[in-house]
Amino acid sequence: MELKDKIQKRQAKVGIIGLGYVGLPLAVEFALHGFNVTGFDVDTWKVGEINGSRSYIGDVKTADVARAVEQQKLRATTDMSKLHDMDAIDICVPTPLRKTRDPDLSYVVQAVEAVKARLRRGQLVILESTTYPGTTDEVVQPALEEGGLKAGTDFHLAFSPERVDPGNVKYSTKTIPKVVGGINRESTDLAADLYGAIIDTVVRVSSTQVAEMVKLLENTFRAVNIGLVNDIALMSHRMNIDVWEVIDAASTKPFGFMPFYPGPGLGGHCIPIDPFYLSWKARQSGFEARFIELAGHVNGSMPAYVVERISEALNTRKKAINGSRIHLLGVAYKKDVSDMRESPALDILELLERRGAQVSYTDPYVPRLQHGITDLRSADESSLNGIDCAVICTNHAAFDYAAMPQRYPLIVDTRNALKGVEAKNIFRL
Ligand SMILES: NC(=O)c1ccc[n+]([C@@H]2O[C@H](COP(=O)([O-])OP(=O)(O)OC[C@H]3O[C@@H](n4cnc5c(N)ncnc54)[C@H](O)[C@@H]3O)[C@@H](O)[C@H]2O)c1
């Protein structure tokens, strides 16, 4: 049976490589729509959890994993030889930066090597990992073709960026439109058919490079606008203007303005990283991506600015950071998630400890925090004594904000979580 028919009849076997924040929701979505899904991961613990019917990703319900596993529509394995049996393979592995801020494609290369060794005629391979324009046709395609099969004729190849937003209760895998670009028309069509079977809206673009660039534009747009608003926040503080009130009032304009909010710095696996994939690639064409570099500079300096504001707050009580007890409220990189990747709270923690502060934290999503030689447990707020200053780094909904102005002598609020509360001990970003 042709792949197109198999997709239509939901008989196509789908393999997902990398069962993380991106791969697991996708695997479950395919499985719950009747596809036979195999998840491939090098992490034996994750494989065990899935096969034991448990989810380890906040946005994926354990009940859904259990249902998919029970119906024998979903299974996980570390055995890459099973890739040969798949009709469609989605690659969802990490794409971090090296210390030098260059792209680290080693996970993608490793996954592609695993596919190459089992590639067979008629298979559809889709890269979902966020990466620079040109990765699919310059890196993935030649590697897969080393086995002798030709992309576009013997097998199909496409890029489709993932747009999942962890913690977002409004949009899910199914309702976020999916952009698809193949190396030729047939690859685009097959990838669009596959996603069209589980996702409400599929947007076809003319090439893999366009699809790759779409994702980087989206994330650069966020990084640059956050950088702009952080810069406006710094400027407003100097001018004694409440930036939060300014943003709220500007947001009443029904067109031509979109609110972004200042904060302690960027976090997560996307916004602090992806724009540098683009600037790296642009540099190879002799183009300097100035907005990306500038936004990176402003956003990267926010943790140090927060520490400066903590110092200012303590100064009003004739205290120094050195020797003070400073309590961080929320350490995950954003509201209501447990993800600590690139979290600015880690930089704040490090800067404070280096200046001699005694740091503790509370985060209902992060029971233990290990960073360098620091190893802390989330403290119960009601049992805290002698805190000199609390710092709201992440505005989790579970915090008791109303109690904070009485509980802590000083509060540095980096998220405007205490909006509307007027008290002399609150210092807003
Ligand atoms: N997290 C997000 O919100 C998000 C959103 C959109 C796009 N993305 C992009 O999606 C990609 C994946 O991100 P993520 O957040 O899901 O990462 P993740 O770290 O949560 O998951 C990646 C998984 O891949 C596995 N893995 C690594 N190498 C492997 C290999 N060779 N074979 C099999 N499995 C392997 C890891 O064990 C891990 O389980 C990245 O390119 C990221 O930029 C992430």
The ligand as an SDF file (V2000), in Angstrom:
LIG
                    3D

 44 48  0  0  0  0  0  0  0  0999 V2000
   10.5750   22.5320   24.6640 N   0  0  0  0  0  0  0  0  0  0  0  0
    9.9010   23.3400   23.8710 C   0  0  0  0  0  0  0  0  0  0  0  0
    9.0580   24.0940   24.3330 O   0  0  0  0  0  0  0  0  0  0  0  0
   10.1260   23.3360   22.3710 C   0  0  0  0  0  0  0  0  0  0  0  0
    9.1970   23.9950   21.5550 C   0  0  0  0  0  0  0  0  0  0  0  0
    9.3820   24.0040   20.1930 C   0  0  0  0  0  0  0  0  0  0  0  0
   10.4880   23.3810   19.6470 C   0  0  0  0  0  0  0  0  0  0  0  0
   11.4080   22.7690   20.4480 N   0  0  0  0  0  0  0  0  0  0  0  0
   12.5440   22.1050   19.8050 C   0  0  0  0  0  0  0  0  0  0  0  0
   12.3000   20.7040   19.7530 O   0  0  0  0  0  0  0  0  0  0  0  0
   13.5090   19.9720   19.9050 C   0  0  0  0  0  0  0  0  0  0  0  0
   13.3940   19.0230   21.0950 C   0  0  0  0  0  0  0  0  0  0  0  0
   13.2030   19.7910   22.2760 O   0  0  0  0  0  0  0  0  0  0  0  0
   12.6130   19.1900   23.6130 P   0  0  0  0  0  0  0  0  0  0  0  0
   12.2980   20.3590   24.4770 O   0  0  0  0  0  0  0  0  0  0  0  0
   11.5460   18.1860   23.3070 O   0  0  0  0  0  0  0  0  0  0  0  0
   13.9190   18.4300   24.1790 O   0  0  0  0  0  0  0  0  0  0  0  0
   13.9490   17.3480   25.3630 P   0  0  0  0  0  0  0  0  0  0  0  0
   15.3250   17.4250   25.9060 O   0  0  0  0  0  0  0  0  0  0  0  0
   12.7800   17.5450   26.2680 O   0  0  0  0  0  0  0  0  0  0  0  0
   13.7470   15.9540   24.6240 O   0  0  0  0  0  0  0  0  0  0  0  0
   14.6290   15.4320   23.7310 C   0  0  0  0  0  0  0  0  0  0  0  0
   14.6600   13.9160   23.8900 C   0  0  0  0  0  0  0  0  0  0  0  0
   15.5230   13.3910   22.8950 O   0  0  0  0  0  0  0  0  0  0  0  0
   16.2130   12.2940   23.4570 C   0  0  0  0  0  0  0  0  0  0  0  0
   17.3950   12.0290   22.6370 N   0  0  0  0  0  0  0  0  0  0  0  0
   18.5570   12.7090   22.5600 C   0  0  0  0  0  0  0  0  0  0  0  0
   19.3670   12.1640   21.6340 N   0  0  0  0  0  0  0  0  0  0  0  0
   18.7070   11.1010   21.1190 C   0  0  0  0  0  0  0  0  0  0  0  0
   19.0240   10.1430   20.1300 C   0  0  0  0  0  0  0  0  0  0  0  0
   20.1760   10.1850   19.4670 N   0  0  0  0  0  0  0  0  0  0  0  0
   18.1170    9.1800   19.8720 N   0  0  0  0  0  0  0  0  0  0  0  0
   16.9320    9.1360   20.5270 C   0  0  0  0  0  0  0  0  0  0  0  0
   16.5800   10.0270   21.4640 N   0  0  0  0  0  0  0  0  0  0  0  0
   17.4460   11.0040   21.7550 C   0  0  0  0  0  0  0  0  0  0  0  0
   16.5040   12.7400   24.8710 C   0  0  0  0  0  0  0  0  0  0  0  0
   16.7930   11.6510   25.7200 O   0  0  0  0  0  0  0  0  0  0  0  0
   15.1950   13.4460   25.2310 C   0  0  0  0  0  0  0  0  0  0  0  0
   14.2670   12.5630   25.8110 O   0  0  0  0  0  0  0  0  0  0  0  0
   14.6010   21.0210   20.0500 C   0  0  0  0  0  0  0  0  0  0  0  0
   15.1460   21.2740   18.7940 O   0  0  0  0  0  0  0  0  0  0  0  0
   13.8550   22.2320   20.5470 C   0  0  0  0  0  0  0  0  0  0  0  0
   14.5050   23.4390   20.1940 O   0  0  0  0  0  0  0  0  0  0  0  0
   11.2290   22.7130   21.8060 C   0  0  0  0  0  0  0  0  0  0  0  0
  1  2  1  0
  2  3  2  0
  2  4  1  0
  4  5  1  0
  4 44  2  0
  5  6  2  0
  6  7  1  0
  7  8  2  0
  8  9  1  0
  8 44  1  0
  9 10  1  0
  9 42  1  0
 10 11  1  0
 11 12  1  0
 11 40  1  0
 12 13  1  0
 13 14  1  0
 14 15  2  0
 14 16  1  0
 14 17  1  0
 17 18  1  0
 18 19  2  0
 18 20  1  0
 18 21  1  0
 21 22  1  0
 22 23  1  0
 23 24  1  0
 23 38  1  0
 24 25  1  0
 25 26  1  0
 25 36  1  0
 26 27  1  0
 26 35  1  0
 27 28  2  0
 28 29  1  0
 29 30  1  0
 29 35  2  0
 30 31  1  0
 30 32  2  0
 32 33  1  0
 33 34  2  0
 34 35  1  0
 36 37  1  0
 36 38  1  0
 38 39  1  0
 40 41  1  0
 40 42  1  0
 42 43  1  0
M  CHG  2   8   1  16  -1
M  END
$$$$
